[in-house]
Structures are given as structure tokens and as C-alpha cells.
Amino acid sequence: MKASASSSTDTADGIHKQADQTPAEEMSGRPMLLNVGGFVMAFPRDVLLCEGLRDTCLAVLLNRFDSWMITDDNRIHFVDADPFYFIWLAEKLRCLSCNRIDVSEIIEGCPALAFYHDRFFAKTAVTIEPQHGDHDSEAFRGFMAVMGPFISSSVAGRTGGSEVLSVRVADGGVVATTEATLADYSILHDRFIKYGPVADVSADTFHKVVDYVRRIRLAPDAVTPLPTSSWPDELLYACDMYGLMERVYLSTIGKSHSHIKCLFKSSSDGGEFGSLGERVAGVSGLLFVIEDEKQHTIACHIDGPLIPPADPTSTLTIGCPVTLYSINGPFEEGGIAKISVPHNKQCVEVAGAEGTVKSDQGGAGKVCIAAGRLWLGYGEDGRPAGDLRRCHQWVERDELPDDKTYVGKMIEEGVATLAASDYYFTAQRLEVYQVWSTLPADPILPADDLQALIDTTRHIGMTAQLLYKGERDGWAYETMLAKVGGAADLLLVAKDTGSHTFATHCSGQLKQPADPTGVAWRRCPVTFYSISGAFEEPDIAKITMPNEQQRMGVAGTEGAVKNHKGLPWAKVSIAGGRLWLGIGGDAPAGDLRRCQQWVERDELPDDKTYVGSINEQGRSTLAASHCFTCVDLEIYTLQVPDGWQWLAAVADIVLSQSP
């Protein structure tokens, strides 16, 4: 059933006049017939005129701008929202009119329905009684920003749609929405206009699916969580059937202002490693979706690119945050399960066109994710398979989510798999998506916290100029060197995938050697600061380095700083290896994100309680683990504001003489 909005032929000016000529007093006492998401009810809009409610967006919408709203084919005003919210609200308003509850009980709302309550009960300075010229006011524009999605598109600039689409479900009820809500979902749109009653999924599931896309339209830049359901597998089945899985993946990853694009499908692109490499080249933020022979589906999000090694016969390690998901399969409760990868395993190893990533168990593959928790192109005889769809997947038993009951196969003692097979499997479907956010990266530290850190470096009165930010500028070593240039007095602030943030103050420069294959070493004062995570106390902890370790090693663009075993290991070494940037295995990583940080136990401050990790050598770390992947890395140069040079110089002298 399809109905056009009765107001679609009115002009915006005409609607303005019609709405403004309906004083609230004339409507008082009249129940309003509303169609909310397919459920028709008598709604007590007059109660919204009472003190404490009349300045809400819903009160103004229903009592002043009702003629702007879409109507269904029975000319009943339509609200594209969850009907259960309006059923709850109508009952609350009737209780209020009988003095059985207080206004505050409505204003506080219902947590389960907060998405709609926060919108409809947002305060507005637009009054129910029309004011001359208020259509041009800032308050009116603010009101329309909130209520525009519930107003007919025939009103200039509004986005509520122009027609109501409805379909019956198996239990005899009706689900309705607007064509604007279904505009980006052609399969679900066709389900409303081309076919009979919905019988392939339950009424509850279909209602949740429609409300899911409705919420996405109302808050396009937010993270729209997948609805909770007593039948999560049926909900995922319906989302897949109606072509909504890309939106489900975005909800699963949970980044605001996110977008998704399919780059590779084995069904059309095959399973060759070269084909995948061509389609994902230069792209960061990759989501792999893999379905095995038993329809167990695994997803893996790597917040970084697949960087091939320069030497086609070798391999390259890339540091990037990794998260695994079970979309369906090995959990009793069904639905999506998130598996957090350990902090020191957040990396990807990629083979060259002629190279091989080798496993400790004698196997080999073309792509190794999260230290082997997911392999693509896996072979069992020391050589990679000729097809990426030959996979291997496992996780440690203690990495499984606590709120799910694992009923899958155990590969060995303490090792589980998200696939149906107990070891290797051939993917029936392998897809790779790009996921990206248009939201600018937040600073690691708020401005006040950053200034407190700067002041702790004993540089009183100094400020910081941001030179490089990994999330903004990318993680290429060459980019970092170009951004930092010849600046000195550097402050590096790092945040890992846990809750740990630390900083390093180096008085020298990150100046590369003249020989691009060489390493430039220079002495300079180095101090570490723990900002959060490593100590029980919340304030900044200062860690002073021994005099003999106050130096830095900076590799050329083709070089590497060697570790204590003489192996080429990283691009930058600070304080005798207490901080490494861009560490790999037998060669530096392909980017800067893969790091290592440690300090000796006796270098920790005596007045702080250390609660961090200690390795087998008895060394502590300011990060969540000794080897880790940066979520973000910022490099600042400290500067003295104009006119403060003399004061800073005096302060440094005084501080240097203090005990």
C-alpha cells in the first residue's frame, strides 16, 4: 500500500500561513490521530501544552506545524518513528493529565527509547504561538535541524519524505515508513511496493529492520547500533536478505561519520593474491568478510593498509589495530561477537608477489593477520596456497568474549576457531571493504592536559606546535621526517590500543643521515612521561633516563637501526632502545605504528605505584604491552612565546639549581 502526502501540492509559503493560523488554544482538548510507523493511535497532543512540555520540539511540531507533516492515504498525520515510543509516551501523557505522575517523569524519558526521546523532547526557543519573523531566526533553524526529518519534503529544505509506504506482516499488523527512509535500500524498498504481506521473517524482526534504517536516516553520522533481538540470527538473516549488511558492518565497527565501499569480491574477482593487491593498493581501513563451507562468517577489521614489500620475494610487517568478529557461527546466543586481539599482536604481515609469510608450525601464507589468528592463502607444506580463499583461523580461548557461550570446535588445548572446520577451510565467500571516517582525528590530549605535560618538561611558559599526527598525516616514515624537518626540542605523544598514553621529550632533532641507507646517531637529553595507564596515580609520572642512554638513532629512508643482536629492526631508536618506532621482524615495519617501549624497573619513580606490564627480563613498559601498535602518534616542537624568552631562561636556571 502506498499513499502520497496530502500536503505535497501546497507551497512552502502556503503552509507557513496555514500553520501560523492555527493557534494552540483552538486545538486544546482535541486528541490527534497519529500514524506512527504503521500503528494508528489517538495521541493526547494537548497535554504537551502544559508548563514544562510546551517548549519541546514535539509540542511545537504537533501543535503548530502539524500541516507540514506527511499524511497517509487516510489523511492521518504520519510520524516516521518507532511506534513503541509513542505508545509509551501517550500513556505517560494521559497519566500526567490525571495528575498520577509529574512532568519530570516524562522529561527524564525511558533509557530504552532514548534515541527518539532525545529528539522529540529537545528544548526549542520556537514558540507554539507564531511570532512575526521567527521563520528567519536562529531558533527556527535549530528547530528544523531536529524536526526536519519529520516534516514533508514539500516544505522547502525539509527531508521527511513525500509519501508513506506500508506493508502488512504475517501477524496482521502494519509496518510503515517513508520513501525517504528507504531511498538507499532498494531491496527493502521493493519489499514494500512489489510484494504481499511479509511472511519470511517474524513481525518483530521486520519491525526492527525498518526501525534500524529509520534511525540511520535520522542520525546519518552517528554509530547506529544493530537492534537488540531475542532472535539475533534471524535479525542478521533479514539484514542480509534486504541488502543491509554493509550498514551492519559499519554498526559493528562503531566509528562515527563512517562510510563503506566494497573493493574486492571473490565471486567476481577470484582468489588470486595479485588481484586483491591491485584493488586495495593505497587504501587504509580494510574489512575482510569470510564465509566458510558451513556458513560461519568471520569479519576482520584492520585499521590500516596492506603494504607490499619493495622486494617481491620478501615480506613486510605493518602495524595496525586489528579486531576480529564472529558474524555468525560458534556461539550459542547467536549474533555478532567481538574478539579483541592482544595489544602486542596488532599487526599484519604481507608477502611480496613471490614471497611467503611462514608459520611457526610449518605452514605458510600470503597474508598473516594478528600474529596468525587469520591467514589468507594458507598452505600446509611450507608454501602458500595458490588461492587466497584457502584460510586458517584461530584465537586463544581466553580471547573469546565473556558474555558469549562458545560451542564451536577447539583446535587444540586452549585454542578455538570461529570457523566450522577444526583447522583449515576454503572460503565460499571472501570480500574486502574499505571503511573510512570523515571525522577529523581528535587530539590525543585535551589542550589543558597537553599544557600540563609541557609544563612538566621544566619548560615553563612554553607552548607546542603540532608538526606531525599519524591519524591525520599517515604513517609513512618519509612523511613523518618531512613534517618534522629540522625542528628540535621535540615532544612525542603516543596512544596505544589500550588505555595507555605516554610521552617522550627529546631536546635534539629527528635528523636523518646524508646516506639514505645509514643511521644518524646523536646525543640529546631524553625524558619519558607516563600520562595514563601505567601507574595507579592519575597524575603525570616522570621517568628520567640514565646519562649514557640519552641519545637517538635515526635511520635513512632506506636504512634501519639495528637491535642489540645486530639485526635491522626499526626506523628510530630513542634512549638506548627504550622506545623504537617502526619495528619489524628481520627488517623495519612498513610504517611507524609498530612500536616498542620499555624502562628498567629501577628507573620508575619511587613515589608512584606501577600497575603496568613487566616482561621476562623484568623490564616495565609505559604502554599496554612492550610491543604495541599506536592508535595515534603526535610530534610537537616546544616553543617560547614572543616576549617570554627571558623569563623562560631565568626559570630554567632556577629549576636547574633546585634540589
Salt bridges, closest charged atoms under 4 A:
ASP20 OD1 - ARG64 NH2 3.39
ASP20 OD2 - HIS135 NE2 3.18
ASP55 OD1 - LYS123 NZ 2.95
ASP66 OD2 - ARG45 NH1 3.64
ASP80 OD1 - ARG214 NE 2.72
ASP80 OD2 - ARG217 NH2 3.44
ASP82 OD1 - HIS207 NE2 3.42
GLU105 OE2 - LYS92 NZ 2.58
GLU129 OE2 - ARG54 NH2 2.71
ASP134 OD2 - ARG64 NH1 2.94
GLU138 OE1 - ARG141 NH2 3.04
ASP190 OD1 - HIS189 ND1 3.79
ASP190 OD2 - LYS194 NZ 3.79
ASP211 OD1 - ARG214 NH1 2.70
ASP211 OD2 - ARG215 NE 2.63
ASP221 OD2 - HIS257 NE2 3.71
ASP269 OD1 - ARG279 NE 3.27
GLU291 OE1 - ARG429 NH2 3.51
ASP303 OD2 - LYS255 NZ 2.95
GLU380 OE2 - ARG390 NH2 3.47
ASP381 OD2 - ARG383 NH2 3.16
ASP387 OD2 - ARG389 NH2 2.83
GLU399 OE2 - ARG373 NH2 2.74
GLU431 OE1 - ARG429 NH1 3.02
GLU471 OE2 - ARG593 NH2 3.92
ASP473 OD1 - ARG472 NE 2.88
ASP473 OD1 - LYS483 NZ 3.90
ASP489 OD2 - HIS459 NE2 3.41
ASP489 OD1 - HIS505 NE2 2.62
ASP496 OD2 - HIS500 ND1 3.95
ASP539 OD2 - LYS608 NZ 2.44
GLU600 OE2 - ARG619 NE 3.42
GLU603 OE2 - ARG578 NH2 2.73
ASP632 OD2 - LYS469 NZ 2.48
GLU634 OE2 - LYS469 NZ 2.56
